[in-house]
Amino acid sequence: MSSPFRKDTHTKLSEKLQPQSSKSTGTKIKESLTGTTDKVAREAQPDSSKTNTQSTMDKFGRSKDNTVHGSSGGSAVGNVKHALGLGHHGGAAHGTRTTHTHGGGL
């Protein structure tokens, strides 16, 4: 796939088919990081500008994310902004706010 920061379908399927128990810690970390990057990139590009295959895969991915992790009513990008403390103003109505403390004067 030519889109930057995106995993191609073959990579996604091989990662899912290989049992977690047979993966090294480094491989698990890499898959987690590239998976998160793929999700952010998935939300940054509108479905209308994707191939039919990519658009379908992304819709299934969003559906799975909502089922497994619960829906917060926002996109992955919105959720990342919220987690970083950037989503508190101008936008997404999540209904609740979480106060994050970082200690040590951060």
Buried (B, 14 or more C-beta within 10 A) or exposed (E): EEBEEBBBEEBBEEBEEEEEEEBEEEEEEEBEEBBEBBBBBBBEBEBEEBEEEBBEBBEEBBEEBEEEEEEBEBBBBBBBBBEEEEBEEEEBEBEEEEEEEEEEEE
